[in-house]
Amino acid sequence: MCTRLRCDVSDEKFPTQQVTGPPPRRPVYVAFANATLPDTDYRIAFINQSKTVEGLLVLPEGSSASDRVIRLDVRAGLSFATFLKLFQVPSVLKRTNAQWAHFFATQYSLFGPTLSLLTPARVLVTVTGLGRSFSSSRRLKSRILRWAYLRAFHLNAHIADVILFQNPADMQTLVDALPRHLHPKCQLIGSGVDTNFFPESRPARRRQSTKVDLLMVARLLPDKGVDDFLRLARGLSEEAVFTLVGPASRSHEDLLQKVLRADRDGHIRYLGEKTSSEVRTLYRDSDVVLFPSRSEGLPRVLLEAALSFKPIVAYDIPGCAAVLPTGHLVPRFDAEAFEERVVQLVRSRGLRERVGDEARHKVRLEFAADAYVKRLDAILASSVNASRSGQPMRSKFHSLMKGKQE
């Protein structure tokens, strides 16, 4: 079993003696993510449960759920400082003797495969979501970003051994942009949540109010539908309690001020950012989860809310459509239909319980982390003895570098 590792890549001592005892008997797999992962996350489950590889996580912060963490402070966004830190990816792969590099999040997915050419590691890329650049076709900035992303994705598709997608719609969009000979690299893997953190039966709710509790868990960003939530709260505050949980965004101070004003006026409760455990408690004590997001990959909020037996109101967008049962979604961006669905659930406890049970059944069946671990293990095992898909480009790159040195 791989020796547990916790280190900081920025430390000068990184890690010349990071592994003690006998060398691992299985290939070393290193997963790169740009956010602190909750204890329910499928990537942590894979690191802890894989039977094919010895796993390590590269995260901007440590994790209480796994000690197999290397710290590299790459976070959401692409500042110049973040761009420079990405160049430490080859060092991580070389010093851990990684046979597999798995890149999550946009920054890593765009630059990680190319940087991995400096190492022997095979490459996996997971597309976790295409974002608003693909959902908004009329904005010039979105069109430019979409064009740039597709060019970079095309290059990385030649380098990567396997390209994984979390929902079918994103897979269709990007596979259609690739040459046909690259299509076999693309696979749908989905996502997952560790179901051990969630109850097997409907939990007793600790009711603090006679009103129905409506919960939204999201970062304070316009695309998450926070304005929709605030509008609903103003109109339905006599029938329901509205609770908003999630961190603010520095780039959207105006939205934070709207939220704080609604909290002061008594329309909502804004609780800020909460831990994974605290959010699970809020799911338990809520009646309905609202998710008016405009663009998603495969949202963990829906998975966790469903596993908590909660009915969910969400728009019919690709990431949500992959999670919720047929008939549970509201027509895309139809605010009136969204409000009508909320009112129906507020006024009918029986409907809330039926919808919550149906959502939980699907998520428990299709998105348990155990199933994700088995799927990824099978992909890695089937690729161990296969010829490296990106080998031609790798060979050309190393030949070019050797020629320059001579």
Residue pairs with C-beta under 8 A, 6 or more apart in sequence:
1 24
1 54
2 19
2 24
2 26
2 28
2 54
2 55
2 56
2 68
3 19
3 20
3 21
4 67
4 68
5 15
5 18
5 19
5 56
5 67
5 68
5 69
5 70
6 62
6 67
6 68
6 69
6 70
6 71
7 13
7 14
7 15
7 18
7 70
7 71
8 14
8 70
8 71
9 58
9 70
9 71
9 72
9 88
9 91
9 92
10 71
10 72
10 73
10 88
14 70
14 91
14 95
15 70
15 95
15 96
16 95
18 95
18 96
19 96
24 54
26 52
26 53
26 54
27 52
27 53
27 54
27 99
27 100
27 380
27 384
28 53
28 54
28 55
28 56
28 96
28 97
28 98
28 99
28 100
29 50
29 52
29 53
29 54
29 55
29 56
29 98
29 99
29 100
29 102
29 380
30 55
30 56
30 57
30 58
30 70
30 92
30 93
30 96
30 98
30 100
30 101
30 102
30 121
31 43
31 46
31 47
31 55
31 56
31 57
31 58
31 102
31 104
32 58
32 72
32 74
32 89
32 101
32 102
32 103
32 104
32 105
32 108
32 112
33 43
33 57
33 58
33 59
33 104
33 105
33 108
34 60
34 74
34 75
34 76
34 104
34 105
34 107
34 108
35 59
35 60
35 75
35 76
35 105
36 59
36 60
36 61
36 63
37 43
37 44
37 57
37 59
37 63
37 65
38 65
38 276
38 279
38 300
39 63
39 64
39 65
39 194
39 197
39 276
39 277
40 193
40 194
40 197
40 198
40 276
40 300
40 304
40 369
41 65
41 193
41 194
41 300
41 369
42 191
42 192
42 193
42 194
42 369
42 372
42 373
43 57
43 104
44 57
44 63
44 65
44 66
44 194
45 192
45 194
45 369
45 370
45 372
45 373
46 55
46 369
46 372
46 373
46 376
47 55
47 56
47 57
47 66
47 68
48 55
48 65
48 66
48 68
49 369
49 370
49 373
50 373
50 376
50 377
50 380
51 377
52 377
52 380
52 381
52 384
53 99
53 100
53 377
53 380
55 68
56 68
56 69
56 70
56 96
56 98
57 63
57 66
57 68
57 69
57 70
58 69
58 70
58 71
58 72
58 92
59 69
59 70
59 71
59 72
60 71
60 72
60 73
60 74
60 75
61 71
62 69
62 71
63 69
70 92
70 96
72 85
72 88
72 89
72 92
73 85
74 82
74 85
74 86
74 107
74 108
75 82
76 105
78 106
78 107
82 107
83 111
86 107
86 108
86 111
86 112
86 115
87 115
89 101
89 108
89 111
89 112
89 115
89 116
90 115
90 116
90 118
90 119
92 98
93 101
93 116
93 119
93 121
94 118
94 119
98 119
98 121
99 120
99 121
99 122
100 121
100 122
100 123
100 124
100 380
101 112
101 116
101 119
101 121
101 122
101 123
101 124
102 123
102 124
102 125
102 126
103 109
103 112
103 113
103 123
103 124
103 125
103 126
104 126
104 128
105 128
106 131
106 149
109 125
109 126
109 127
109 153
109 156
110 149
110 152
110 153
110 156
112 123
112 125
113 123
113 125
113 155
113 156
113 159
113 160
113 390
114 155
114 156
114 159
116 123
116 159
117 159
117 393
117 394
117 397
117 398
122 161
122 383
122 388
122 390
123 159
123 160
123 161
123 162
123 390
124 160
124 161
124 162
124 163
124 164
124 379
125 156
125 160
125 162
125 163
125 164
126 164
126 165
126 166
126 189
127 163
127 164
127 165
127 166
127 170
127 171
127 174
127 297
128 166
128 297
128 298
129 166
129 170
129 295
129 296
129 297
129 298
129 319
130 149
130 170
130 173
130 174
130 295
130 297
131 295
132 142
132 223
132 294
132 295
133 141
133 142
133 145
133 146
133 149
134 142
134 146
134 173
134 295
135 294
135 295
135 317
136 142
137 143
150 174
150 177
153 174
153 177
153 178
154 177
154 178
157 163
157 178
157 182
157 185
158 182
158 390
158 393
159 390
159 393
159 394
160 185
160 389
160 390
161 185
161 383
161 388
161 389
161 390
162 185
162 187
162 379
162 383
162 389
163 174
163 185
163 186
163 187
164 186
164 187
164 188
164 189
164 379
165 171
165 174
165 186
165 187
165 188
165 189
166 188
166 189
166 190
166 191
166 297
166 298
166 319
166 322
167 188
167 190
167 297
167 298
167 318
167 319
167 321
167 322
168 188
168 318
168 322
169 318
169 321
169 322
170 297
170 318
171 186
171 188
174 186
175 183
175 186
178 186
185 389
187 379
189 372
189 375
189 376
189 379
190 298
190 322
190 366
190 367
190 372
190 375
191 297
191 298
191 300
191 303
191 367
191 372
192 303
192 367
192 368
192 369
192 370
192 371
192 372
192 373
193 300
193 303
193 304
193 307
193 363
193 367
193 368
193 369
194 368
194 369
195 307
195 364
195 368
195 369
195 370
197 280
198 280
198 304
198 307
198 308
199 284
199 308
199 309
202 309
202 353
202 356
203 284
203 308
203 309
205 284
205 285
205 287
206 284
206 285
207 285
208 285
209 241
211 239
211 240
211 241
212 239
212 240
212 241
212 287
212 288
212 345
212 346
213 240
213 241
213 243
213 285
213 286
213 287
213 288
214 232
214 236
214 240
214 241
214 242
214 243
214 286
214 287
214 288
214 289
214 290
214 342
214 346
215 243
215 245
215 282
215 283
215 286
215 288
215 289
215 290
215 305
215 310
216 226
216 229
216 242
216 243
216 244
216 245
216 246
216 289
216 290
216 291
216 292
217 245
217 246
217 279
217 282
217 289
217 301
217 305
218 224
218 225
218 226
218 244
218 245
218 246
218 291
218 293
218 301
219 246
219 247
219 249
220 226
220 246
220 247
220 248
220 249
220 252
220 255
220 256
220 259
221 249
221 252
221 255
222 252
222 255
223 293
223 294
223 295
224 246
224 292
224 293
224 294
225 291
225 292
225 293
225 294
225 315
226 244
226 255
226 258
226 259
227 255
227 258
228 292
228 335
228 338
229 242
229 244
229 268
229 290
229 292
230 258
230 259
230 262
230 267
230 268
231 335
232 242
232 290
232 338
232 339
232 342
233 242
233 262
233 267
233 268
234 262
234 267
235 339
236 242
236 339
236 342
236 343
236 346
237 266
237 267
239 343
239 346
239 347
240 346
241 269
242 267
242 268
242 269
243 268
243 269
243 271
243 282
243 286
244 259
244 268
244 269
244 270
244 271
245 270
245 271
245 272
245 273
245 274
245 279
245 282
246 272
246 273
247 272
247 273
248 255
248 256
248 259
248 272
249 255
249 256
259 268
259 270
260 270
262 268
262 270
263 269
263 270
271 282
274 282
279 304
280 304
280 308
283 289
283 304
283 305
283 308
283 310
284 308
286 310
287 310
287 311
287 345
287 346
287 352
288 310
288 311
288 312
288 313
288 342
288 345
288 346
288 352
289 301
289 302
289 305
289 310
289 311
289 312
289 313
290 312
290 313
290 342
291 299
291 301
291 302
291 305
291 312
291 313
291 314
291 315
291 320
292 313
292 314
292 315
292 338
293 299
293 314
293 315
293 317
293 319
293 320
294 315
294 317
294 333
295 317
295 319
296 317
296 318
296 319
296 320
297 319
298 319
298 322
298 323
299 319
299 320
299 323
302 312
302 314
302 319
302 320
302 323
302 324
302 359
302 363
303 323
303 363
303 367
305 312
305 359
306 312
306 323
306 324
306 356
306 359
306 360
306 362
306 363
307 360
307 363
307 364
308 360
309 353
309 356
309 357
309 360
310 356
310 359
311 345
311 351
311 352
311 355
311 356
311 359
312 324
312 328
312 355
312 359
313 330
313 338
313 341
313 342
313 345
314 320
314 324
314 328
314 329
314 330
315 329
315 330
315 331
315 332
315 333
315 334
315 338
316 329
316 330
316 331
316 332
317 332
320 329
321 329
323 362
323 363
323 367
324 359
324 362
325 358
325 359
325 361
325 362
328 355
328 358
328 359
330 337
330 338
330 341
331 337
344 351
345 351
345 352
345 355
388 394
